[in-house]
Amino acid sequence: MSNTSKTLFDKVWDSHVVRKIEDGPDVLFIDRHFIHEVTSPVAFRGLESRGLKVMYAEKTFATADHNTPTINQHLPVQDPLSANQLKALEMNSAKYGISHWGLNNPKNGIVHVVGPENGITLPGITIVCGDSHTSTHGAFGAIAFGIGTSEVEMVLASQCIMQPKPKKMRISVNGKLGKGITAKDVALYIISKLTAAGATGYFVEYAGEVFENLSMEGRMTVCNMSIEMGARGGMVAPDETTFAYLKGKDKAPKNEKWDNLLLYWKTLKTDADAIFDKEYHFDAADIEPMITFGTNPGMGLGISKHIPVSNDTLSGNASYEKSLNYMGFHEKDAMLGKKVDYVFIGSCTNGRIEDFRAFASIIKGRKKADHVTAWIVPGSHIVEQQIKEEGILDILTEAGFQLRQPGCSACLAMNDDKIPAGKYAVSTSNRNFEGRQGPGARTMLASPLVAAAAAVTGVVTDPRDLL
C-alpha cells in the first residue's frame, strides 16, 4: 500500500485530528454534538462546578427522547425522575444557548432520527452523543460514536475529545437480497456471524452491492447495529443516494456551499489499494428473515431454523444455558410458531417512515391478533406526520392498531412503555439483553416485516408467507 492510500475512515479521522499524543490517544475535533436528557445533566453540572462555558453552542443539538412518554405528551410527565431530567435539559439548553427540541416541539424525536432528517448529519464530519447508538449517523459517511458523561462534558467545554484511533474492518456483502429481506436482517445476520463482541476495537466500513443498493434508512439501520457486535462505529461511503436524501433538508447546506461540499463529499471513499486490519465477505443469498433467540444480539438465526445446540455455538455453555433459561427456550426448538405477547415497532433502529411502510405492507387487509399488545412508535414528529399523510395510519387503525407519539419507547425501560416480566416481545429495536425492555421481559429482535407478521398471527411467522 502506498503511503497515500487511505480508507474512508482514515480520510475523515485524520482530517479531524487536532493533536497526536505520542503512544496515546488523538485529540479529535467534533463537528456535531447531540445531547439528550439522560447523559447530559451531570456533564452540565461539571461545567458549572469548574466555571466553564459551552465552547460552540451552535454545534450542539438537544432533543428529549429516552424518558418521554409516548401518549399524552401534552400533559406533565408523571415520573419524577424523567420530569427532572427533561427539565434539566431544557434549562441547560436555555442557559448555554443550545438549540433544544423538547416535548411537543414539531422537530422533536429520537436523537438519531432527527439528526439525519433535518440535515444536521452530513458526510465527512465527526459526531458524538452520550448514547451508544450514535453509530447510526455513520450511514452518511460520517464518523459517529457514543461517549460517556465525562466525555460529554469534555466536548461541551472544548469541542474536542481524546480518543485512541480504532482499528479498521471492512464487511462486504454482495449479491441481491431476496424478497422480504430488510436491512435489519442484514445487520442481525452479520452480528450472528461475528458474535456480539466480534468487532470490538474496530471501526467498520460496510461495502458491496447490498449496501450500495440500500436506502439511507436501511444504511442507518445497519450502522445503528454496528455497536451490537462491539464495534466503535460503522460507516457507508456517501454516494448519490446520500446526496439526494440530504438535498433541501432544513439544516443541510444550500446553494454555492452545497456545490462546494458536494465536490469534497465525492472524494470520501476508500482508495483502491487501502488496507484494512480485518475483512469479512458475505453473500446476500444466504440471508433470510432473522430473529434472535437469546439475550444478546449475536444470538440470532434465520427464522426457519432451529435453536442451535450449545456445542455448535461460539458462546460458553453455561452462559448459553442461562440465556435459554431466561428466554424459556430450549436447544433444537423451532422459532416459527413461538407465541408472541407484545410487538414493538420503533426506536433509532427502525423508527423511520420506511419501517412503517414495511409494517403496513403486511398488516394491510388483516387484523391484529387479539392477545397481542402492539406499540407502534414513530421516531419523530416528522415521521408521525408522514404516517398520517401516506394513509398508513388508516391501515393501522383498520387493522386494530394504535399509533403512539414519538420517543425511544419500549427500546429501553426508561419510560412507561415496559414489557411485563415473562412476556415475549418481537421488537424492532437493537438490544435483547436481560431486562432491557423491562424487568424479566423476553425480547426477540427482528425486522418490521417479522414484527408485522407476528402482530397479525400472534406467533413468530415468516413474513414471506404473508407478502
C-alpha positions as CSV (number, residue, x, y, z in Angstrom):
1,M,0.0,0.0,0.0
2,S,1.4,3.4,-0.9
3,N,1.6,6.0,1.9
4,T,-1.1,8.0,0.2
5,S,-3.7,5.2,0.2
6,K,-6.4,5.7,2.8
7,T,-9.7,4.2,3.8
8,L,-12.8,6.3,4.1
9,F,-12.4,6.1,7.9
10,D,-8.8,7.4,7.7
11,K,-9.7,10.3,5.5
12,V,-12.4,11.6,7.9
13,W,-10.5,10.8,11.1
14,D,-7.1,12.2,10.0
15,S,-8.7,15.5,8.9
16,H,-10.1,16.0,12.4
17,V,-7.0,15.3,14.5
18,V,-6.1,18.5,16.3
19,R,-3.1,16.9,18.1
20,K,-1.5,13.5,18.2
21,I,-0.3,12.3,21.6
22,E,2.8,10.0,21.4
23,D,1.7,6.5,22.3
24,G,-1.6,7.9,23.4
25,P,-5.0,9.0,22.1
26,D,-5.7,11.5,19.4
27,V,-7.3,14.9,20.2
28,L,-10.2,14.8,17.8
29,F,-12.3,17.9,16.8
30,I,-16.1,17.3,16.9
31,D,-18.3,18.9,14.3
32,R,-21.7,17.9,15.8
33,H,-22.6,17.1,19.4
34,F,-26.1,15.7,20.1
35,I,-27.3,15.6,23.7
36,H,-30.5,14.2,25.3
37,E,-31.9,14.3,28.8
38,V,-30.2,11.2,30.3
39,T,-26.5,11.6,29.9
40,S,-26.2,15.4,29.8
41,P,-27.4,16.8,33.3
42,V,-24.2,15.6,35.1
43,A,-22.0,16.9,32.3
44,F,-23.5,20.4,32.7
45,R,-23.1,20.2,36.5
46,G,-19.4,19.5,35.8
47,L,-19.1,22.6,33.6
48,E,-20.7,24.7,36.3
49,S,-18.5,23.5,39.1
50,R,-15.5,24.4,37.0
51,G,-16.9,27.8,35.9
52,L,-16.7,26.8,32.2
53,K,-18.9,27.8,29.2
54,V,-20.0,25.7,26.2
55,M,-17.4,26.5,23.6
56,Y,-19.5,26.3,20.4
57,A,-23.2,26.2,21.4
58,E,-24.2,26.2,17.7
59,K,-22.6,22.8,17.2
60,T,-24.6,21.2,20.0
61,F,-28.2,20.0,19.5
62,A,-30.5,18.9,22.2
63,T,-33.6,16.7,21.9
64,A,-35.7,14.8,24.5
65,D,-36.3,11.1,23.8
66,H,-35.3,8.4,26.3
67,N,-37.6,9.4,29.1
68,T,-40.5,10.8,27.2
69,P,-44.0,9.2,27.4
70,T,-45.5,8.1,24.1
71,I,-49.1,9.0,25.0
72,N,-50.5,12.3,26.3
73,Q,-47.3,14.3,25.7
74,H,-49.2,17.5,26.2
75,L,-49.7,16.6,29.9
76,P,-47.0,17.0,32.6
77,V,-44.6,14.0,32.8
78,Q,-45.7,11.8,35.7
79,D,-42.4,10.1,36.6
80,P,-40.5,12.5,38.8
81,L,-37.0,11.3,37.7
82,S,-38.0,11.7,34.0
83,A,-39.6,15.0,34.6
84,N,-36.4,16.3,36.4
85,Q,-34.1,15.2,33.6
86,L,-36.4,16.7,30.9
87,K,-36.5,20.0,32.8
88,A,-32.7,20.0,33.3
89,L,-32.2,19.6,29.5
90,E,-34.5,22.5,28.8
91,M,-32.8,24.7,31.4
92,N,-29.3,23.9,30.5
93,S,-30.0,24.4,26.8
94,A,-31.5,27.8,27.5
95,K,-28.7,28.8,29.8
96,Y,-25.9,28.0,27.2
97,G,-27.8,29.0,24.1
98,I,-28.2,25.4,22.7
99,S,-30.9,24.5,20.2
100,H,-33.5,22.4,22.1
101,W,-36.3,20.3,20.7
102,G,-38.3,19.3,23.8
103,L,-41.6,17.5,24.0
104,N,-44.3,18.9,21.6
105,N,-41.7,20.7,19.5
106,P,-42.6,19.7,15.9
107,K,-38.9,18.7,15.4
108,N,-38.8,16.6,18.5
109,G,-37.9,12.9,18.2
110,I,-35.3,10.3,18.8
111,V,-31.8,11.9,18.6
112,H,-30.6,9.6,15.8
113,V,-33.7,10.0,13.8
114,V,-34.0,13.8,14.0
115,G,-30.3,14.5,13.2
116,P,-30.4,13.0,9.7
117,E,-34.0,14.0,8.8
118,N,-33.1,17.7,9.5
119,G,-29.8,17.6,7.6
120,I,-27.7,18.1,10.7
121,T,-25.9,14.9,9.9
122,L,-23.5,15.3,6.9
123,P,-20.8,13.2,5.1
124,G,-17.2,13.6,6.3
125,I,-18.0,15.1,9.7
126,T,-17.4,13.8,13.3
127,I,-20.5,13.3,15.5
128,V,-20.7,12.3,19.2
129,C,-23.6,11.8,21.6
130,G,-23.9,10.3,25.1
131,D,-25.6,7.3,23.5
132,S,-24.1,4.2,22.1
133,H,-26.3,4.1,19.0
134,T,-24.7,7.3,17.7
135,S,-23.1,4.9,15.2
136,T,-26.4,5.4,13.2
137,H,-25.1,8.6,11.6
138,G,-22.2,6.7,10.0
139,A,-24.6,5.8,7.2
140,F,-23.8,9.2,5.8
141,G,-20.0,8.6,5.7
142,A,-19.5,10.4,9.0
143,I,-17.5,9.2,11.9
144,A,-20.1,8.9,14.7
145,F,-19.8,7.2,18.1
146,G,-21.2,7.2,21.5
147,I,-19.4,8.7,24.5
148,G,-19.7,8.7,28.3
149,T,-21.0,11.6,30.5
150,S,-17.4,12.8,31.4
151,E,-16.7,13.0,27.7
152,V,-20.0,14.9,27.0
153,E,-18.6,17.5,29.5
154,M,-15.2,17.5,27.6
155,V,-16.9,18.1,24.2
156,L,-19.2,20.8,25.7
157,A,-16.1,22.6,27.1
158,S,-13.6,22.2,24.3
159,Q,-15.4,20.8,21.2
160,C,-12.7,18.1,21.2
161,I,-12.4,14.6,22.6
162,M,-9.4,12.4,23.4
163,Q,-9.8,9.1,21.6
164,P,-7.4,6.3,20.5
165,K,-7.8,5.6,16.8
166,P,-9.7,2.3,16.3
167,K,-8.5,-0.5,14.0
168,K,-10.3,-0.8,10.6
169,M,-12.6,-3.5,9.4
170,R,-14.5,-3.9,6.1
171,I,-17.6,-6.0,5.8
172,S,-18.6,-6.6,2.2
173,V,-22.0,-8.1,1.3
174,N,-22.5,-8.8,-2.4
175,G,-25.4,-10.2,-4.4
176,K,-29.1,-9.4,-4.3
177,L,-31.3,-9.6,-1.2
178,G,-34.3,-11.9,-1.5
179,K,-38.0,-11.0,-1.1
180,G,-38.8,-9.8,2.4
181,I,-35.2,-9.4,3.5
182,T,-34.5,-6.0,5.0
183,A,-31.5,-4.0,6.3
184,K,-32.3,-5.2,9.8
185,D,-31.9,-8.8,8.6
186,V,-28.6,-8.0,7.1
187,A,-27.4,-6.4,10.4
188,L,-28.6,-9.3,12.5
189,Y,-27.1,-11.8,10.1
190,I,-23.7,-10.2,10.2
191,I,-23.8,-10.0,14.1
192,S,-24.8,-13.7,14.3
193,K,-21.7,-14.5,12.2
194,L,-19.2,-12.2,14.1
195,T,-20.9,-12.5,17.6
196,A,-21.7,-9.7,19.9
197,A,-18.0,-9.0,20.5
198,G,-16.6,-9.8,17.1
199,A,-15.8,-6.2,16.1
200,T,-14.5,-4.9,19.4
201,G,-11.8,-2.3,18.9
202,Y,-12.7,-1.7,15.2
203,F,-14.5,0.9,13.1
204,V,-16.4,-0.9,10.4
205,E,-16.9,0.2,6.8
206,Y,-19.8,-1.6,5.1
207,A,-19.2,-2.2,1.4
208,G,-20.5,-4.1,-1.6
209,E,-23.7,-4.2,-3.7
210,V,-26.1,-4.8,-0.8
211,F,-25.2,-1.5,1.0
212,E,-24.9,0.4,-2.3
213,N,-28.5,-0.6,-3.1
214,L,-29.9,0.2,0.4
215,S,-31.8,3.4,1.0
216,M,-30.4,5.8,3.5
217,E,-32.9,4.5,6.1
218,G,-31.6,1.0,5.5
219,R,-28.0,2.1,5.9
220,M,-28.9,3.9,9.1
221,T,-30.4,0.6,10.5
222,V,-27.2,-1.3,9.7
223,C,-24.8,1.4,11.1
224,N,-27.0,1.6,14.2
225,M,-26.4,-2.1,14.9
226,S,-22.6,-1.8,14.5
227,I,-22.3,-1.3,18.2
228,E,-24.1,-4.6,18.8
229,M,-21.0,-6.5,17.6
230,G,-18.7,-4.5,19.7
231,A,-17.6,-2.0,17.0
232,R,-16.8,1.6,17.9
233,G,-19.0,2.6,14.9
234,G,-19.8,1.8,11.3
235,M,-19.8,3.8,8.0
236,V,-21.0,3.6,4.5
237,A,-19.3,5.7,1.8
238,P,-21.6,8.6,0.7
239,D,-23.0,8.4,-2.9
240,E,-25.8,9.7,-5.0
241,T,-28.3,8.1,-2.6
242,T,-26.8,10.1,0.3
243,F,-26.8,13.4,-1.6
244,A,-30.4,13.0,-2.8
245,Y,-31.5,12.3,0.7
246,L,-29.8,15.4,2.1
247,K,-30.6,17.9,-0.6
248,G,-33.1,20.5,0.6
249,K,-33.2,19.3,4.2
250,D,-33.8,22.1,6.7
251,K,-30.3,22.4,8.1
252,A,-28.4,21.0,5.1
253,P,-26.0,23.4,3.3
254,K,-27.6,25.4,0.4
255,N,-26.6,26.9,-3.0
256,E,-22.9,27.5,-3.5
257,K,-22.0,26.0,-0.1
258,W,-23.8,22.8,-1.2
259,D,-22.0,22.7,-4.5
260,N,-18.6,23.1,-2.9
261,L,-19.2,20.5,-0.2
262,L,-20.5,18.1,-2.8
263,L,-17.2,18.1,-4.5
264,Y,-15.5,17.2,-1.3
265,W,-18.1,14.5,-0.4
266,K,-17.4,12.8,-3.7
267,T,-13.8,12.2,-2.6
268,L,-15.0,10.3,0.6
269,K,-14.4,6.8,-0.4
270,T,-11.8,4.1,0.3
271,D,-8.8,4.2,-2.1
272,A,-8.5,1.1,-4.2
273,D,-5.3,-0.2,-2.6
274,A,-6.1,0.8,1.0
275,I,-5.6,-1.9,3.6
276,F,-7.9,-2.9,6.4
277,D,-6.9,-4.7,9.6
278,K,-9.7,-7.2,9.0
279,E,-12.1,-8.1,6.2
280,Y,-15.2,-10.2,6.0
281,H,-17.2,-11.2,2.9
282,F,-20.8,-12.4,2.9
283,D,-23.3,-13.4,0.2
284,A,-26.7,-11.8,0.2
285,A,-28.3,-15.0,-1.0
286,D,-27.5,-16.6,2.4
287,I,-29.6,-14.1,4.4
288,E,-33.2,-14.9,5.3
289,P,-35.5,-13.0,7.7
290,M,-33.7,-13.1,11.1
291,I,-34.8,-13.4,14.7
292,T,-32.9,-13.6,17.9
293,F,-33.5,-16.4,20.4
294,G,-31.1,-15.4,23.2
295,T,-30.0,-12.5,25.4
296,N,-27.5,-10.7,23.2
297,P,-27.9,-9.6,19.5
298,G,-25.4,-12.2,18.3
299,M,-27.7,-15.0,19.3
300,G,-29.8,-14.8,16.1
301,L,-30.7,-17.1,13.3
302,G,-32.7,-17.4,10.1
303,I,-36.4,-17.6,11.0
304,S,-36.9,-21.1,9.5
305,K,-34.0,-22.5,11.6
306,H,-33.9,-24.3,15.0
307,I,-32.1,-23.0,18.1
308,P,-28.6,-24.5,17.9
309,V,-27.2,-26.9,20.5
310,S,-24.6,-25.1,22.7
311,N,-21.7,-27.2,21.4
312,D,-22.4,-25.7,18.0
313,T,-22.3,-22.1,19.3
314,L,-19.4,-19.7,20.0
315,S,-20.7,-18.8,23.4
316,G,-19.7,-20.7,26.6
317,N,-22.1,-23.5,27.5
318,A,-23.0,-22.0,31.0
319,S,-23.9,-18.6,29.6
320,Y,-25.7,-20.2,26.7
321,E,-27.8,-22.3,29.1
322,K,-28.5,-19.2,31.3
323,S,-29.7,-17.3,28.2
324,L,-32.1,-20.0,27.0
325,N,-33.4,-20.4,30.6
326,Y,-34.1,-16.7,30.8
327,M,-36.0,-16.9,27.4
328,G,-37.8,-20.1,28.3
329,F,-36.5,-21.7,25.1
330,H,-34.7,-25.0,24.5
331,E,-32.0,-26.2,22.2
332,K,-33.4,-27.5,18.9
333,D,-36.6,-25.6,19.3
334,A,-38.1,-24.2,16.1
335,M,-38.5,-20.4,16.2
336,L,-41.6,-20.5,13.9
337,G,-44.8,-20.7,15.9
338,K,-43.4,-19.4,19.2
339,K,-46.1,-17.3,21.0
340,V,-45.8,-13.6,21.0
341,D,-47.4,-11.3,23.6
342,Y,-46.0,-7.8,22.5
343,V,-44.9,-6.3,19.3
344,F,-42.8,-3.1,19.2
345,I,-42.0,-1.2,16.1
346,G,-39.9,2.0,16.6
347,S,-36.5,3.0,18.1
348,C,-33.5,4.6,16.5
349,T,-33.0,1.3,14.6
350,N,-36.4,1.0,12.9
351,G,-38.5,4.1,13.7
352,R,-38.3,5.8,10.2
353,I,-41.0,6.1,7.6
354,E,-39.7,3.2,5.5
355,D,-40.1,0.9,8.6
356,F,-43.8,1.8,9.0
357,R,-44.4,1.4,5.2
358,A,-42.9,-2.2,5.5
359,F,-45.1,-2.9,8.6
360,A,-48.2,-1.6,6.8
361,S,-47.5,-3.7,3.7
362,I,-48.1,-6.9,5.8
363,I,-51.0,-5.8,8.1
364,K,-53.0,-4.2,5.3
365,G,-56.3,-6.1,5.0
366,R,-55.5,-8.2,8.1
367,K,-56.3,-7.8,11.8
368,K,-54.1,-7.6,14.9
369,A,-54.1,-10.9,16.8
370,D,-56.4,-10.5,19.9
371,H,-53.8,-11.4,22.5
372,V,-51.0,-9.2,21.1
373,T,-50.3,-5.7,22.5
374,A,-48.7,-3.6,19.8
375,W,-46.8,-0.4,20.4
376,I,-46.3,1.5,17.1
377,V,-44.0,4.4,17.9
378,P,-42.6,6.8,15.2
379,G,-39.1,8.0,15.7
380,S,-40.1,11.7,15.3
381,H,-43.0,14.1,14.7
382,I,-41.9,14.3,11.1
383,V,-42.3,10.5,10.8
384,E,-45.6,10.7,12.6
385,Q,-46.8,13.3,10.1
386,Q,-45.6,11.1,7.1
387,I,-47.5,8.1,8.6
388,K,-50.7,10.2,8.6
389,E,-50.2,11.8,5.2
390,E,-49.4,8.5,3.4
391,G,-52.5,6.8,4.7
392,I,-50.5,4.4,6.9
393,L,-52.5,5.5,10.0
394,D,-55.7,4.4,8.3
395,I,-54.2,1.0,7.5
396,L,-53.1,0.7,11.2
397,T,-56.5,1.8,12.6
398,E,-58.4,-0.5,10.2
399,A,-56.3,-3.5,11.4
400,G,-56.8,-2.7,15.1
401,F,-53.5,-0.9,15.9
402,Q,-53.0,2.5,17.6
403,L,-50.2,5.0,16.8
404,R,-48.3,6.4,19.7
405,Q,-46.3,9.6,20.0
406,P,-42.5,9.8,19.2
407,G,-39.9,8.7,21.6
408,C,-37.5,5.8,22.5
409,S,-40.4,4.0,24.0
410,A,-40.0,0.2,24.6
411,C,-36.5,0.1,23.3
412,L,-35.2,0.6,26.9
413,A,-37.2,0.5,30.1
414,M,-36.7,4.3,30.9
415,N,-40.3,5.4,30.3
416,D,-43.7,3.9,30.8
417,D,-43.5,1.5,27.8
418,K,-42.2,-1.6,29.6
419,I,-42.7,-5.2,28.6
420,P,-44.1,-7.1,31.7
421,A,-41.9,-9.9,33.2
422,G,-42.1,-13.2,31.4
423,K,-43.8,-11.8,28.3
424,Y,-42.5,-12.3,24.8
425,A,-41.9,-9.3,22.6
426,V,-40.9,-9.2,19.0
427,S,-39.1,-5.9,18.9
428,T,-37.5,-3.9,16.0
429,S,-35.1,-2.2,18.5
430,N,-31.4,-3.1,18.9
431,R,-30.9,-4.9,22.2
432,N,-32.3,-8.0,23.7
433,F,-30.3,-8.0,27.0
434,E,-32.0,-9.4,30.1
435,G,-34.4,-6.7,31.4
436,R,-33.6,-4.3,28.6
437,Q,-37.3,-3.8,27.8
438,G,-38.4,-4.2,31.4
439,P,-37.5,-6.5,34.3
440,G,-38.0,-10.1,33.2
441,A,-39.0,-9.1,29.7
442,R,-38.1,-11.6,26.9
443,T,-37.1,-9.9,23.7
444,M,-36.8,-11.3,20.2
445,L,-35.2,-8.8,17.8
446,A,-36.4,-8.7,14.3
447,S,-37.3,-6.5,11.3
448,P,-40.5,-4.5,10.8
449,L,-41.8,-7.3,8.4
450,V,-41.2,-10.0,11.0
451,A,-42.8,-7.8,13.7
452,A,-45.8,-7.2,11.5
453,A,-46.2,-11.0,10.7
454,A,-46.1,-11.7,14.5
455,A,-48.6,-8.9,15.2
456,V,-51.3,-10.4,12.9
457,T,-50.7,-14.1,13.6
458,G,-49.8,-13.9,17.3
459,V,-46.8,-16.2,16.8
460,V,-43.3,-16.0,15.2
461,T,-44.1,-16.2,11.5
462,D,-42.1,-16.0,8.3
463,P,-43.2,-12.7,6.7
464,R,-42.5,-14.1,3.2
465,D,-45.6,-16.3,3.7
466,L,-47.7,-13.1,4.1
467,L,-46.2,-10.8,1.5
